[in-house]
Amino acid sequence: MSSQHLIPPLNYGMIEEDLYRSGQPNELNFPFLEKLGLKTVVWLAPEDPNQRFLNFIDDQEIVLHHLGGISSVNALDPITEEVVLEALENILNPRNYPMIVMCNLGRHRTGTIVGCLRKLQKWNLTSIFEEYRRYAGPKVRVLNEQFIELFDTDLVGVPDYLKINE
């Protein structure tokens, strides 16, 4: 019996317990993802995931939420508020866990969603931008940072059982 290497997808990271982020995985990453026991994939890219990944999702009986289809036509445009709100609604539902949030490279769209989640968690902007930049690398998009900074967390319907005494 050969030992199997577990290779995480590009820009993989843990956001919270049972909540992960990454770029689109390839076949080498499937054994790693299988170990996570995922129930949900939130896909943020405008195009569909590749067929091999769709087959993997189907084989693993993972629910796919494709939110990128309602994004802007221009791939460089910031993600829309509508997509962010829908993604956060999925993230805030514990029945969807374990969950992974992903886009093609796991940088900009995923980073914007995570940034807005961090803002909802009351992280300070310096920490939010540091995390965004760590995954974006040299390709930081100021429009995404501006979107996160101006994002109105009051638009997010946080379930009462998740609210922390303020």
Stockholm file with secondary structure:
# STOCKHOLM 1.0

chainA/1-166         MSSQHLIPPLNYGMIEEDLYRSGQPNELNFPFLEKLGLKTVVWLAPEDPNQRFLNFIDDQEIVLHHLGGISSVNALDPITEEVVLEALENILNPRNYPMIVMCNLGRHRTGTIVGCLRKLQKWNLTSIFEEYRRYAGPKVRVLNEQFIELFDTDLVGVPDYLKINE
#=GR chainA/1-166 SS CCCCCCCCCTTCEEEETTEEEEECCCGGGHHHHHHHTCSEEEECSSSCCCHHHHHHHHHTTCEEEECGGGSCSSTTSCCCHHHHHHHHHHHTCGGGCSEEEEESSSSHHHHHHHHHHHHHTTCCHHHHHHHHHHHHGGGCCHHHHHHHHHCCGGGSCCCGGGCCCC
#=GC SS_cons         CCCCCCCCCTTCEEEETTEEEEECCCGGGHHHHHHHTCSEEEECSSSCCCHHHHHHHHHTTCEEEECGGGSCSSTTSCCCHHHHHHHHHHHTCGGGCSEEEEESSSSHHHHHHHHHHHHHTTCCHHHHHHHHHHHHGGGCCHHHHHHHHHCCGGGSCCCGGGCCCC
//
